[in-house]
Amino acid sequence: MAIVAEMPSGPVRSLLIVRRLRTLTEAECWARCYGAWDPTVSIVRLEPRRPRYPTTVSGEDIRRRLEERIDGRAADEAEAA
């Protein structure tokens, strides 16, 4: 069963409603927007993102450690003065 989308035919309405029976490909969209396919344009397929590995440290742990280091630095500066 095809998906049917009803939409106006364009800026100058030549038809009341156009019924699309399928989605357009990227090449068809390019041709409709820019008039023709440009040979300097190519479609690039990206590799899927690599899976993220589970971490043993949370952002909260990192924040807490940073605060401890900053407080330690302030304590060392107070002892030196």
C-alpha positions as CSV (number, residue, x, y, z in Angstrom):
1,M,0.0,0.0,0.0
2,A,1.5,3.3,-1.1
3,I,1.6,6.4,1.2
4,V,-0.4,9.2,-0.3
5,A,0.3,12.8,0.5
6,E,-2.0,15.6,-0.7
7,M,-0.4,18.9,-1.3
8,P,-0.8,21.9,-3.7
9,S,0.7,21.4,-7.1
10,G,3.1,24.4,-6.9
11,P,3.3,28.2,-6.5
12,V,1.1,28.6,-9.6
13,R,-1.7,26.2,-9.1
14,S,-2.1,24.1,-12.2
15,L,-4.0,21.4,-10.3
16,L,-6.0,21.7,-7.2
17,I,-4.2,18.8,-5.4
18,V,-1.3,16.6,-6.3
19,R,-1.3,13.1,-4.9
20,R,2.2,11.6,-4.3
21,L,2.3,7.9,-4.4
22,R,5.9,7.6,-3.3
23,T,8.7,9.7,-1.7
24,L,11.1,11.4,-4.0
25,T,14.8,10.3,-4.2
26,E,17.6,12.8,-3.5
27,A,18.3,13.0,-7.3
28,E,14.7,13.8,-8.0
29,C,14.6,16.5,-5.3
30,W,17.8,18.0,-6.7
31,A,16.4,18.1,-10.2
32,R,13.2,19.8,-9.0
33,C,15.0,22.4,-6.9
34,Y,18.0,23.2,-9.2
35,G,16.7,22.2,-12.7
36,A,19.2,19.5,-13.5
37,W,21.9,17.3,-11.9
38,D,25.2,19.0,-11.4
39,P,28.2,16.6,-12.0
40,T,30.3,18.5,-9.4
41,V,27.8,17.4,-6.7
42,S,28.1,13.9,-5.3
43,I,26.2,12.0,-2.6
44,V,28.5,10.9,0.2
45,R,27.5,8.0,2.5
46,L,28.8,8.5,6.0
47,E,30.0,5.6,8.0
48,P,27.9,4.7,11.0
49,R,29.1,6.2,14.3
50,R,31.3,4.0,16.4
51,P,29.5,2.7,19.5
52,R,30.4,4.6,22.7
53,Y,32.1,2.6,25.4
54,P,30.7,2.6,28.9
55,T,32.7,4.8,31.2
56,T,33.6,4.2,34.8
57,V,33.6,7.9,35.8
58,S,30.5,10.1,35.7
59,G,30.5,13.8,35.0
60,E,29.6,14.4,38.7
61,D,32.7,12.5,39.8
62,I,34.9,14.6,37.5
63,R,33.3,17.8,38.8
64,R,33.9,16.7,42.4
65,R,37.5,15.9,41.7
66,L,38.1,19.2,40.1
67,E,36.6,21.1,43.1
68,E,38.9,19.0,45.4
69,R,41.9,20.0,43.3
70,I,40.9,23.7,43.3
71,D,40.3,23.7,47.1
72,G,43.7,21.9,47.6
73,R,45.4,24.5,45.5
74,A,43.8,27.3,47.5
75,A,44.9,25.6,50.8
76,D,48.5,25.2,49.5
77,E,48.6,28.9,48.5
78,A,47.3,29.9,52.0
79,E,50.0,27.9,53.7
80,A,52.7,29.4,51.5
81,A,51.6,32.9,52.3
